[in-house]
Amino acid sequence: MHKIEVEMGKDIYQANRKIAENIRKMLDERGIMAIDFMGSIGSGKTLIIEKLIELMKNEKRIGVIVGDVTGDDDYKRIKKYGVDVVNINTGKECHLDAHLVEHALEDLNIDEIDILFVENIGNLVCPADFELGTHKRGVVVSVTEGDDMVRKHPLIFQISDFIVINKIDLIPYMEIDMDRIMKDIERIAPKKVFLTNARNGEGIEELAEWLLN
């Protein structure tokens, strides 16, 4: 029984990876840069994408895929910026997969997009296992989640290309050791780290510049 489950899981990952490769090829052919934003519910993924749109929209044509288990609240927030956006509801699934993204791309005018932001489902576990064909993957966490999130969920940090620690304005009010977080990152997943306060835009310009390079 366990052997069957393992083989089925392996087949699912392989099938997803193949679709992701096809997505990447299609994006490369059109010169589209795609970024997958992962992270917990409430970490600030949507607001960070909004701030990036504000910074980039005059120079880049932006598309967004928003993933949620249900509802369209984040979709409506992004839609206000006048960018091309598609909403994906996964129902019971706790992550986006390449197949869902492939279909979402059919509803975007991809020939008029320079940058594609993908907002993944809010959690620190499932999204790590499913590549989406994006060029960069990042994980967003907030200081309200404690200073042990890297040790508790190492995989999503290890597979990411960058890490955003958001809501740094709340550090003085939280019992959190930032040095501990940074040491865990250095030890477990040494990646580029951005410290942001998405509410006032602190750190967002640095993130935008890095994403475009």
mmCIF file of the C-alpha atoms, coordinates in Angstrom:
data_MODEL
# 
_entry.id   MODEL 
# 
loop_
_atom_site.group_PDB 
_atom_site.id 
_atom_site.type_symbol 
_atom_site.label_atom_id 
_atom_site.label_alt_id 
_atom_site.label_comp_id 
_atom_site.label_asym_id 
_atom_site.label_entity_id 
_atom_site.label_seq_id 
_atom_site.pdbx_PDB_ins_code 
_atom_site.Cartn_x 
_atom_site.Cartn_y 
_atom_site.Cartn_z 
_atom_site.occupancy 
_atom_site.B_iso_or_equiv 
_atom_site.pdbx_formal_charge 
_atom_site.auth_seq_id 
_atom_site.auth_comp_id 
_atom_site.auth_asym_id 
_atom_site.auth_atom_id 
_atom_site.pdbx_PDB_model_num 
ATOM 1   C CA . MET A 1 1   ? 0.000   0.000  0.000   1.00 0.00 ? 1   MET A CA 1 
ATOM 2   C CA . HIS A 1 2   ? 2.757   2.430  0.884   1.00 0.00 ? 2   HIS A CA 1 
ATOM 3   C CA . LYS A 1 3   ? 4.587   1.604  -2.331  1.00 0.00 ? 3   LYS A CA 1 
ATOM 4   C CA . ILE A 1 4   ? 1.512   2.482  -4.377  1.00 0.00 ? 4   ILE A CA 1 
ATOM 5   C CA . GLU A 1 5   ? 1.092   5.789  -2.553  1.00 0.00 ? 5   GLU A CA 1 
ATOM 6   C CA . VAL A 1 6   ? 4.737   6.694  -3.095  1.00 0.00 ? 6   VAL A CA 1 
ATOM 7   C CA . GLU A 1 7   ? 4.568   5.854  -6.795  1.00 0.00 ? 7   GLU A CA 1 
ATOM 8   C CA . MET A 1 8   ? 1.369   7.824  -7.230  1.00 0.00 ? 8   MET A CA 1 
ATOM 9   C CA . GLY A 1 9   ? 2.924   10.807 -5.507  1.00 0.00 ? 9   GLY A CA 1 
ATOM 10  C CA . LYS A 1 10  ? 6.007   10.556 -7.679  1.00 0.00 ? 10  LYS A CA 1 
ATOM 11  C CA . ASP A 1 11  ? 3.876   10.449 -10.820 1.00 0.00 ? 11  ASP A CA 1 
ATOM 12  C CA . ILE A 1 12  ? 1.949   13.555 -9.713  1.00 0.00 ? 12  ILE A CA 1 
ATOM 13  C CA . TYR A 1 13  ? 5.142   15.522 -9.112  1.00 0.00 ? 13  TYR A CA 1 
ATOM 14  C CA . GLN A 1 14  ? 6.638   14.404 -12.423 1.00 0.00 ? 14  GLN A CA 1 
ATOM 15  C CA . ALA A 1 15  ? 3.494   15.348 -14.340 1.00 0.00 ? 15  ALA A CA 1 
ATOM 16  C CA . ASN A 1 16  ? 3.409   18.739 -12.620 1.00 0.00 ? 16  ASN A CA 1 
ATOM 17  C CA . ARG A 1 17  ? 7.080   19.336 -13.385 1.00 0.00 ? 17  ARG A CA 1 
ATOM 18  C CA . LYS A 1 18  ? 6.523   18.573 -17.079 1.00 0.00 ? 18  LYS A CA 1 
ATOM 19  C CA . ILE A 1 19  ? 3.690   21.097 -17.321 1.00 0.00 ? 19  ILE A CA 1 
ATOM 20  C CA . ALA A 1 20  ? 5.808   23.637 -15.425 1.00 0.00 ? 20  ALA A CA 1 
ATOM 21  C CA . GLU A 1 21  ? 8.605   23.170 -17.951 1.00 0.00 ? 21  GLU A CA 1 
ATOM 22  C CA . ASN A 1 22  ? 6.175   23.845 -20.788 1.00 0.00 ? 22  ASN A CA 1 
ATOM 23  C CA . ILE A 1 23  ? 4.931   26.974 -19.035 1.00 0.00 ? 23  ILE A CA 1 
ATOM 24  C CA . ARG A 1 24  ? 8.476   28.235 -18.580 1.00 0.00 ? 24  ARG A CA 1 
ATOM 25  C CA . LYS A 1 25  ? 9.211   27.646 -22.252 1.00 0.00 ? 25  LYS A CA 1 
ATOM 26  C CA . MET A 1 26  ? 6.102   29.571 -23.281 1.00 0.00 ? 26  MET A CA 1 
ATOM 27  C CA . LEU A 1 27  ? 6.977   32.458 -20.974 1.00 0.00 ? 27  LEU A CA 1 
ATOM 28  C CA . ASP A 1 28  ? 10.557  32.584 -22.235 1.00 0.00 ? 28  ASP A CA 1 
ATOM 29  C CA . GLU A 1 29  ? 9.379   32.662 -25.839 1.00 0.00 ? 29  GLU A CA 1 
ATOM 30  C CA . ARG A 1 30  ? 7.327   35.762 -25.040 1.00 0.00 ? 30  ARG A CA 1 
ATOM 31  C CA . GLY A 1 31  ? 9.926   37.425 -22.859 1.00 0.00 ? 31  GLY A CA 1 
ATOM 32  C CA . ILE A 1 32  ? 7.755   37.300 -19.725 1.00 0.00 ? 32  ILE A CA 1 
ATOM 33  C CA . MET A 1 33  ? 9.354   37.279 -16.277 1.00 0.00 ? 33  MET A CA 1 
ATOM 34  C CA . ALA A 1 34  ? 7.243   35.293 -13.784 1.00 0.00 ? 34  ALA A CA 1 
ATOM 35  C CA . ILE A 1 35  ? 7.500   35.335 -9.989  1.00 0.00 ? 35  ILE A CA 1 
ATOM 36  C CA . ASP A 1 36  ? 5.724   32.975 -7.576  1.00 0.00 ? 36  ASP A CA 1 
ATOM 37  C CA . PHE A 1 37  ? 4.923   34.496 -4.170  1.00 0.00 ? 37  PHE A CA 1 
ATOM 38  C CA . MET A 1 38  ? 4.369   31.879 -1.461  1.00 0.00 ? 38  MET A CA 1 
ATOM 39  C CA . GLY A 1 39  ? 3.746   32.396 2.240   1.00 0.00 ? 39  GLY A CA 1 
ATOM 40  C CA . SER A 1 40  ? 1.283   32.173 5.103   1.00 0.00 ? 40  SER A CA 1 
ATOM 41  C CA . ILE A 1 41  ? -2.190  33.669 5.179   1.00 0.00 ? 41  ILE A CA 1 
ATOM 42  C CA . GLY A 1 42  ? -1.866  37.250 6.371   1.00 0.00 ? 42  GLY A CA 1 
ATOM 43  C CA . SER A 1 43  ? 1.866   37.539 5.712   1.00 0.00 ? 43  SER A CA 1 
ATOM 44  C CA . GLY A 1 44  ? 1.267   40.380 3.262   1.00 0.00 ? 44  GLY A CA 1 
ATOM 45  C CA . LYS A 1 45  ? 1.644   38.724 -0.147  1.00 0.00 ? 45  LYS A CA 1 
ATOM 46  C CA . THR A 1 46  ? -1.224  40.631 -1.747  1.00 0.00 ? 46  THR A CA 1 
ATOM 47  C CA . LEU A 1 47  ? -0.147  44.003 -0.413  1.00 0.00 ? 47  LEU A CA 1 
ATOM 48  C CA . ILE A 1 48  ? 3.440   43.430 -1.543  1.00 0.00 ? 48  ILE A CA 1 
ATOM 49  C CA . ILE A 1 49  ? 2.207   42.618 -5.054  1.00 0.00 ? 49  ILE A CA 1 
ATOM 50  C CA . GLU A 1 50  ? 0.049   45.759 -4.977  1.00 0.00 ? 50  GLU A CA 1 
ATOM 51  C CA . LYS A 1 51  ? 3.055   47.872 -4.031  1.00 0.00 ? 51  LYS A CA 1 
ATOM 52  C CA . LEU A 1 52  ? 5.155   46.265 -6.774  1.00 0.00 ? 52  LEU A CA 1 
ATOM 53  C CA . ILE A 1 53  ? 2.422   47.045 -9.290  1.00 0.00 ? 53  ILE A CA 1 
ATOM 54  C CA . GLU A 1 54  ? 2.408   50.683 -8.170  1.00 0.00 ? 54  GLU A CA 1 
ATOM 55  C CA . LEU A 1 55  ? 6.167   50.878 -8.709  1.00 0.00 ? 55  LEU A CA 1 
ATOM 56  C CA . MET A 1 56  ? 6.300   49.055 -12.038 1.00 0.00 ? 56  MET A CA 1 
ATOM 57  C CA . LYS A 1 57  ? 3.047   49.751 -13.876 1.00 0.00 ? 57  LYS A CA 1 
ATOM 58  C CA . ASN A 1 58  ? 4.316   52.812 -15.736 1.00 0.00 ? 58  ASN A CA 1 
ATOM 59  C CA . GLU A 1 59  ? 7.253   50.914 -17.219 1.00 0.00 ? 59  GLU A CA 1 
ATOM 60  C CA . LYS A 1 60  ? 6.104   47.286 -17.337 1.00 0.00 ? 60  LYS A CA 1 
ATOM 61  C CA . ARG A 1 61  ? 2.963   45.537 -18.504 1.00 0.00 ? 61  ARG A CA 1 
ATOM 62  C CA . ILE A 1 62  ? 1.856   43.415 -15.571 1.00 0.00 ? 62  ILE A CA 1 
ATOM 63  C CA . GLY A 1 63  ? -0.284  40.306 -15.265 1.00 0.00 ? 63  GLY A CA 1 
ATOM 64  C CA . VAL A 1 64  ? -1.334  38.623 -12.025 1.00 0.00 ? 64  VAL A CA 1 
ATOM 65  C CA . ILE A 1 65  ? -2.666  35.182 -11.129 1.00 0.00 ? 65  ILE A CA 1 
ATOM 66  C CA . VAL A 1 66  ? -4.289  35.138 -7.699  1.00 0.00 ? 66  VAL A CA 1 
ATOM 67  C CA . GLY A 1 67  ? -4.746  31.828 -5.896  1.00 0.00 ? 67  GLY A CA 1 
ATOM 68  C CA . ASP A 1 68  ? -7.191  31.312 -3.045  1.00 0.00 ? 68  ASP A CA 1 
ATOM 69  C CA . VAL A 1 69  ? -9.047  28.319 -1.663  1.00 0.00 ? 69  VAL A CA 1 
ATOM 70  C CA . THR A 1 70  ? -12.285 30.253 -2.177  1.00 0.00 ? 70  THR A CA 1 
ATOM 71  C CA . GLY A 1 71  ? -13.473 33.790 -2.788  1.00 0.00 ? 71  GLY A CA 1 
ATOM 72  C CA . ASP A 1 72  ? -12.161 36.681 -4.859  1.00 0.00 ? 72  ASP A CA 1 
ATOM 73  C CA . ASP A 1 73  ? -11.196 39.331 -2.297  1.00 0.00 ? 73  ASP A CA 1 
ATOM 74  C CA . ASP A 1 74  ? -7.547  39.481 -3.378  1.00 0.00 ? 74  ASP A CA 1 
ATOM 75  C CA . TYR A 1 75  ? -8.580  39.403 -7.048  1.00 0.00 ? 75  TYR A CA 1 
ATOM 76  C CA . LYS A 1 76  ? -10.729 42.499 -6.502  1.00 0.00 ? 76  LYS A CA 1 
ATOM 77  C CA . ARG A 1 77  ? -7.864  44.287 -4.769  1.00 0.00 ? 77  ARG A CA 1 
ATOM 78  C CA . ILE A 1 78  ? -5.529  43.658 -7.705  1.00 0.00 ? 78  ILE A CA 1 
ATOM 79  C CA . LYS A 1 79  ? -8.197  44.434 -10.302 1.00 0.00 ? 79  LYS A CA 1 
ATOM 80  C CA . LYS A 1 80  ? -8.396  48.032 -9.044  1.00 0.00 ? 80  LYS A CA 1 
ATOM 81  C CA . TYR A 1 81  ? -4.938  48.688 -10.479 1.00 0.00 ? 81  TYR A CA 1 
ATOM 82  C CA . GLY A 1 82  ? -6.126  48.090 -14.032 1.00 0.00 ? 82  GLY A CA 1 
ATOM 83  C CA . VAL A 1 83  ? -3.790  45.158 -14.674 1.00 0.00 ? 83  VAL A CA 1 
ATOM 84  C CA . ASP A 1 84  ? -4.685  41.869 -16.323 1.00 0.00 ? 84  ASP A CA 1 
ATOM 85  C CA . VAL A 1 85  ? -5.614  39.486 -13.477 1.00 0.00 ? 85  VAL A CA 1 
ATOM 86  C CA . VAL A 1 86  ? -7.116  36.008 -13.155 1.00 0.00 ? 86  VAL A CA 1 
ATOM 87  C CA . ASN A 1 87  ? -8.542  34.412 -10.011 1.00 0.00 ? 87  ASN A CA 1 
ATOM 88  C CA . ILE A 1 88  ? -8.040  30.701 -9.211  1.00 0.00 ? 88  ILE A CA 1 
ATOM 89  C CA . ASN A 1 89  ? -10.104 28.974 -6.521  1.00 0.00 ? 89  ASN A CA 1 
ATOM 90  C CA . THR A 1 90  ? -8.661  25.603 -5.550  1.00 0.00 ? 90  THR A CA 1 
ATOM 91  C CA . GLY A 1 91  ? -11.499 24.376 -3.335  1.00 0.00 ? 91  GLY A CA 1 
ATOM 92  C CA . LYS A 1 92  ? -9.902  21.875 -0.966  1.00 0.00 ? 92  LYS A CA 1 
ATOM 93  C CA . GLU A 1 93  ? -6.379  22.103 -2.402  1.00 0.00 ? 93  GLU A CA 1 
ATOM 94  C CA . CYS A 1 94  ? -3.792  23.968 -0.327  1.00 0.00 ? 94  CYS A CA 1 
ATOM 95  C CA . HIS A 1 95  ? -1.568  25.021 -3.234  1.00 0.00 ? 95  HIS A CA 1 
ATOM 96  C CA . LEU A 1 96  ? -1.505  26.073 -6.860  1.00 0.00 ? 96  LEU A CA 1 
ATOM 97  C CA . ASP A 1 97  ? -0.126  23.584 -9.361  1.00 0.00 ? 97  ASP A CA 1 
ATOM 98  C CA . ALA A 1 98  ? 1.185   23.951 -12.891 1.00 0.00 ? 98  ALA A CA 1 
ATOM 99  C CA . HIS A 1 99  ? -2.010  22.608 -14.437 1.00 0.00 ? 99  HIS A CA 1 
ATOM 100 C CA . LEU A 1 100 ? -4.092  25.332 -12.769 1.00 0.00 ? 100 LEU A CA 1 
ATOM 101 C CA . VAL A 1 101 ? -1.628  28.013 -13.817 1.00 0.00 ? 101 VAL A CA 1 
ATOM 102 C CA . GLU A 1 102 ? -1.599  26.682 -17.381 1.00 0.00 ? 102 GLU A CA 1 
ATOM 103 C CA . HIS A 1 103 ? -5.362  27.171 -17.610 1.00 0.00 ? 103 HIS A CA 1 
ATOM 104 C CA . ALA A 1 104 ? -5.198  30.586 -15.936 1.00 0.00 ? 104 ALA A CA 1 
ATOM 105 C CA . LEU A 1 105 ? -2.731  31.735 -18.569 1.00 0.00 ? 105 LEU A CA 1 
ATOM 106 C CA . GLU A 1 106 ? -5.379  31.035 -21.206 1.00 0.00 ? 106 GLU A CA 1 
ATOM 107 C CA . ASP A 1 107 ? -7.445  33.828 -19.649 1.00 0.00 ? 107 ASP A CA 1 
ATOM 108 C CA . LEU A 1 108 ? -4.592  36.340 -19.672 1.00 0.00 ? 108 LEU A CA 1 
ATOM 109 C CA . ASN A 1 109 ? -3.499  38.375 -22.663 1.00 0.00 ? 109 ASN A CA 1 
ATOM 110 C CA . ILE A 1 110 ? 0.017   36.998 -22.390 1.00 0.00 ? 110 ILE A CA 1 
ATOM 111 C CA . ASP A 1 111 ? 1.218   38.779 -25.536 1.00 0.00 ? 111 ASP A CA 1 
ATOM 112 C CA . GLU A 1 112 ? 0.767   42.064 -23.657 1.00 0.00 ? 112 GLU A CA 1 
ATOM 113 C CA . ILE A 1 113 ? 2.523   41.136 -20.414 1.00 0.00 ? 113 ILE A CA 1 
ATOM 114 C CA . ASP A 1 114 ? 6.129   41.756 -19.376 1.00 0.00 ? 114 ASP A CA 1 
ATOM 115 C CA . ILE A 1 115 ? 5.888   40.568 -15.774 1.00 0.00 ? 115 ILE A CA 1 
ATOM 116 C CA . LEU A 1 116 ? 3.632   37.912 -14.260 1.00 0.00 ? 116 LEU A CA 1 
ATOM 117 C CA . PHE A 1 117 ? 3.056   37.774 -10.512 1.00 0.00 ? 117 PHE A CA 1 
ATOM 118 C CA . VAL A 1 118 ? 1.569   34.581 -9.099  1.00 0.00 ? 118 VAL A CA 1 
ATOM 119 C CA . GLU A 1 119 ? 0.113   34.740 -5.602  1.00 0.00 ? 119 GLU A CA 1 
ATOM 120 C CA . ASN A 1 120 ? 0.058   31.205 -4.226  1.00 0.00 ? 120 ASN A CA 1 
ATOM 121 C CA . ILE A 1 121 ? -2.304  29.747 -1.637  1.00 0.00 ? 121 ILE A CA 1 
ATOM 122 C CA . GLY A 1 122 ? -1.537  30.883 1.899   1.00 0.00 ? 122 GLY A CA 1 
ATOM 123 C CA . ASN A 1 123 ? 0.501   28.268 3.750   1.00 0.00 ? 123 ASN A CA 1 
ATOM 124 C CA . LEU A 1 124 ? 4.124   27.263 4.272   1.00 0.00 ? 124 LEU A CA 1 
ATOM 125 C CA . VAL A 1 125 ? 3.893   23.584 3.340   1.00 0.00 ? 125 VAL A CA 1 
ATOM 126 C CA . CYS A 1 126 ? 2.139   22.420 0.167   1.00 0.00 ? 126 CYS A CA 1 
ATOM 127 C CA . PRO A 1 127 ? 3.218   25.124 -2.339  1.00 0.00 ? 127 PRO A CA 1 
ATOM 128 C CA . ALA A 1 128 ? 6.858   24.107 -1.953  1.00 0.00 ? 128 ALA A CA 1 
ATOM 129 C CA . ASP A 1 129 ? 6.280   20.794 -3.739  1.00 0.00 ? 129 ASP A CA 1 
ATOM 130 C CA . PHE A 1 130 ? 4.678   22.181 -6.889  1.00 0.00 ? 130 PHE A CA 1 
ATOM 131 C CA . GLU A 1 131 ? 6.701   24.169 -9.392  1.00 0.00 ? 131 GLU A CA 1 
ATOM 132 C CA . LEU A 1 132 ? 4.659   26.554 -11.521 1.00 0.00 ? 132 LEU A CA 1 
ATOM 133 C CA . GLY A 1 133 ? 7.096   27.356 -14.306 1.00 0.00 ? 133 GLY A CA 1 
ATOM 134 C CA . THR A 1 134 ? 8.014   30.729 -12.835 1.00 0.00 ? 134 THR A CA 1 
ATOM 135 C CA . HIS A 1 135 ? 11.507  32.158 -13.054 1.00 0.00 ? 135 HIS A CA 1 
ATOM 136 C CA . LYS A 1 136 ? 11.731  33.053 -9.378  1.00 0.00 ? 136 LYS A CA 1 
ATOM 137 C CA . ARG A 1 137 ? 10.007  31.750 -6.264  1.00 0.00 ? 137 ARG A CA 1 
ATOM 138 C CA . GLY A 1 138 ? 9.836   33.714 -3.055  1.00 0.00 ? 138 GLY A CA 1 
ATOM 139 C CA . VAL A 1 139 ? 8.402   33.141 0.398   1.00 0.00 ? 139 VAL A CA 1 
ATOM 140 C CA . VAL A 1 140 ? 6.810   35.958 2.383   1.00 0.00 ? 140 VAL A CA 1 
ATOM 141 C CA . VAL A 1 141 ? 6.577   35.738 6.165   1.00 0.00 ? 141 VAL A CA 1 
ATOM 142 C CA . SER A 1 142 ? 5.736   38.345 8.766   1.00 0.00 ? 142 SER A CA 1 
ATOM 143 C CA . VAL A 1 143 ? 7.222   39.035 12.168  1.00 0.00 ? 143 VAL A CA 1 
ATOM 144 C CA . THR A 1 144 ? 3.826   38.180 13.686  1.00 0.00 ? 144 THR A CA 1 
ATOM 145 C CA . GLU A 1 145 ? 4.466   34.507 12.879  1.00 0.00 ? 145 GLU A CA 1 
ATOM 146 C CA . GLY A 1 146 ? 7.236   34.138 15.456  1.00 0.00 ? 146 GLY A CA 1 
ATOM 147 C CA . ASP A 1 147 ? 10.980  33.635 15.176  1.00 0.00 ? 147 ASP A CA 1 
ATOM 148 C CA . ASP A 1 148 ? 10.890  29.864 14.607  1.00 0.00 ? 148 ASP A CA 1 
ATOM 149 C CA . MET A 1 149 ? 9.149   29.762 11.208  1.00 0.00 ? 149 MET A CA 1 
ATOM 150 C CA . VAL A 1 150 ? 12.330  28.893 9.287   1.00 0.00 ? 150 VAL A CA 1 
ATOM 151 C CA . ARG A 1 151 ? 13.146  25.946 11.547  1.00 0.00 ? 151 ARG A CA 1 
ATOM 152 C CA . LYS A 1 152 ? 9.554   24.690 11.474  1.00 0.00 ? 152 LYS A CA 1 
ATOM 153 C CA . HIS A 1 153 ? 9.133   24.934 7.692   1.00 0.00 ? 153 HIS A CA 1 
ATOM 154 C CA . PRO A 1 154 ? 12.637  24.623 6.216   1.00 0.00 ? 154 PRO A CA 1 
ATOM 155 C CA . LEU A 1 155 ? 11.688  23.261 2.771   1.00 0.00 ? 155 LEU A CA 1 
ATOM 156 C CA . ILE A 1 156 ? 9.784   26.279 1.479   1.00 0.00 ? 156 ILE A CA 1 
ATOM 157 C CA . PHE A 1 157 ? 12.705  28.522 2.433   1.00 0.00 ? 157 PHE A CA 1 
ATOM 158 C CA . GLN A 1 158 ? 15.234  26.169 0.853   1.00 0.00 ? 158 GLN A CA 1 
ATOM 159 C CA . ILE A 1 159 ? 13.456  25.980 -2.515  1.00 0.00 ? 159 ILE A CA 1 
ATOM 160 C CA . SER A 1 160 ? 12.850  29.746 -2.651  1.00 0.00 ? 160 SER A CA 1 
ATOM 161 C CA . ASP A 1 161 ? 15.076  32.199 -4.498  1.00 0.00 ? 161 ASP A CA 1 
ATOM 162 C CA . PHE A 1 162 ? 14.350  35.014 -2.064  1.00 0.00 ? 162 PHE A CA 1 
ATOM 163 C CA . ILE A 1 163 ? 12.776  35.611 1.332   1.00 0.00 ? 163 ILE A CA 1 
ATOM 164 C CA . VAL A 1 164 ? 10.663  38.575 2.398   1.00 0.00 ? 164 VAL A CA 1 
ATOM 165 C CA . ILE A 1 165 ? 10.230  39.312 6.091   1.00 0.00 ? 165 ILE A CA 1 
ATOM 166 C CA . ASN A 1 166 ? 7.285   41.684 6.250   1.00 0.00 ? 166 ASN A CA 1 
ATOM 167 C CA . LYS A 1 167 ? 5.661   43.913 8.911   1.00 0.00 ? 167 LYS A CA 1 
ATOM 168 C CA . ILE A 1 168 ? 9.013   44.933 10.360  1.00 0.00 ? 168 ILE A CA 1 
ATOM 169 C CA . ASP A 1 169 ? 7.295   47.970 11.862  1.00 0.00 ? 169 ASP A CA 1 
ATOM 170 C CA . LEU A 1 170 ? 5.772   45.580 14.408  1.00 0.00 ? 170 LEU A CA 1 
ATOM 171 C CA . ILE A 1 171 ? 9.109   44.239 15.675  1.00 0.00 ? 171 ILE A CA 1 
ATOM 172 C CA . PRO A 1 172 ? 9.113   46.509 18.772  1.00 0.00 ? 172 PRO A CA 1 
ATOM 173 C CA . TYR A 1 173 ? 5.711   45.161 19.764  1.00 0.00 ? 173 TYR A CA 1 
ATOM 174 C CA . MET A 1 174 ? 6.365   41.455 19.227  1.00 0.00 ? 174 MET A CA 1 
ATOM 175 C CA . GLU A 1 175 ? 8.382   39.035 21.351  1.00 0.00 ? 175 GLU A CA 1 
ATOM 176 C CA . ILE A 1 176 ? 10.558  38.098 18.403  1.00 0.00 ? 176 ILE A CA 1 
ATOM 177 C CA . ASP A 1 177 ? 14.312  37.706 17.994  1.00 0.00 ? 177 ASP A CA 1 
ATOM 178 C CA . MET A 1 178 ? 15.275  38.958 14.516  1.00 0.00 ? 178 MET A CA 1 
ATOM 179 C CA . ASP A 1 179 ? 18.867  37.816 14.981  1.00 0.00 ? 179 ASP A CA 1 
ATOM 180 C CA . ARG A 1 180 ? 17.574  34.299 15.532  1.00 0.00 ? 180 ARG A CA 1 
ATOM 181 C CA . ILE A 1 181 ? 15.558  34.404 12.303  1.00 0.00 ? 181 ILE A CA 1 
ATOM 182 C CA . MET A 1 182 ? 18.514  35.671 10.291  1.00 0.00 ? 182 MET A CA 1 
ATOM 183 C CA . LYS A 1 183 ? 20.823  33.028 11.763  1.00 0.00 ? 183 LYS A CA 1 
ATOM 184 C CA . ASP A 1 184 ? 18.304  30.300 10.920  1.00 0.00 ? 184 ASP A CA 1 
ATOM 185 C CA . ILE A 1 185 ? 18.123  31.578 7.351   1.00 0.00 ? 185 ILE A CA 1 
ATOM 186 C CA . GLU A 1 186 ? 21.909  31.638 7.077   1.00 0.00 ? 186 GLU A CA 1 
ATOM 187 C CA . ARG A 1 187 ? 22.147  28.113 8.436   1.00 0.00 ? 187 ARG A CA 1 
ATOM 188 C CA . ILE A 1 188 ? 19.126  26.463 6.792   1.00 0.00 ? 188 ILE A CA 1 
ATOM 189 C CA . ALA A 1 189 ? 18.413  28.452 3.626   1.00 0.00 ? 189 ALA A CA 1 
ATOM 190 C CA . PRO A 1 190 ? 20.978  31.149 2.814   1.00 0.00 ? 190 PRO A CA 1 
ATOM 191 C CA . LYS A 1 191 ? 19.040  33.303 0.343   1.00 0.00 ? 191 LYS A CA 1 
ATOM 192 C CA . LYS A 1 192 ? 18.553  36.960 -0.484  1.00 0.00 ? 192 LYS A CA 1 
ATOM 193 C CA . VAL A 1 193 ? 16.448  38.513 2.289   1.00 0.00 ? 193 VAL A CA 1 
ATOM 194 C CA . PHE A 1 194 ? 14.287  41.627 2.068   1.00 0.00 ? 194 PHE A CA 1 
ATOM 195 C CA . LEU A 1 195 ? 12.949  43.387 5.150   1.00 0.00 ? 195 LEU A CA 1 
ATOM 196 C CA . THR A 1 196 ? 9.719   45.182 4.350   1.00 0.00 ? 196 THR A CA 1 
ATOM 197 C CA . ASN A 1 197 ? 6.886   47.189 5.765   1.00 0.00 ? 197 ASN A CA 1 
ATOM 198 C CA . ALA A 1 198 ? 4.444   46.847 2.907   1.00 0.00 ? 198 ALA A CA 1 
ATOM 199 C CA . ARG A 1 199 ? 2.025   49.295 4.521   1.00 0.00 ? 199 ARG A CA 1 
ATOM 200 C CA . ASN A 1 200 ? 4.311   52.250 3.907   1.00 0.00 ? 200 ASN A CA 1 
ATOM 201 C CA . GLY A 1 201 ? 6.339   50.702 1.074   1.00 0.00 ? 201 GLY A CA 1 
ATOM 202 C CA . GLU A 1 202 ? 9.582   50.303 3.024   1.00 0.00 ? 202 GLU A CA 1 
ATOM 203 C CA . GLY A 1 203 ? 11.875  47.802 1.292   1.00 0.00 ? 203 GLY A CA 1 
ATOM 204 C CA . ILE A 1 204 ? 9.598   47.336 -1.733  1.00 0.00 ? 204 ILE A CA 1 
ATOM 205 C CA . GLU A 1 205 ? 11.739  49.345 -4.144  1.00 0.00 ? 205 GLU A CA 1 
ATOM 206 C CA . GLU A 1 206 ? 14.780  47.224 -3.303  1.00 0.00 ? 206 GLU A CA 1 
ATOM 207 C CA . LEU A 1 207 ? 12.712  44.073 -3.906  1.00 0.00 ? 207 LEU A CA 1 
ATOM 208 C CA . ALA A 1 208 ? 11.429  45.406 -7.242  1.00 0.00 ? 208 ALA A CA 1 
ATOM 209 C CA . GLU A 1 209 ? 14.939  46.225 -8.462  1.00 0.00 ? 209 GLU A CA 1 
ATOM 210 C CA . TRP A 1 210 ? 16.201  42.770 -7.521  1.00 0.00 ? 210 TRP A CA 1 
ATOM 211 C CA . LEU A 1 211 ? 13.280  40.974 -9.184  1.00 0.00 ? 211 LEU A CA 1 
ATOM 212 C CA . LEU A 1 212 ? 13.901  42.769 -12.469 1.00 0.00 ? 212 LEU A CA 1 
ATOM 213 C CA . ASN A 1 213 ? 17.606  41.849 -12.558 1.00 0.00 ? 213 ASN A CA 1 
# 
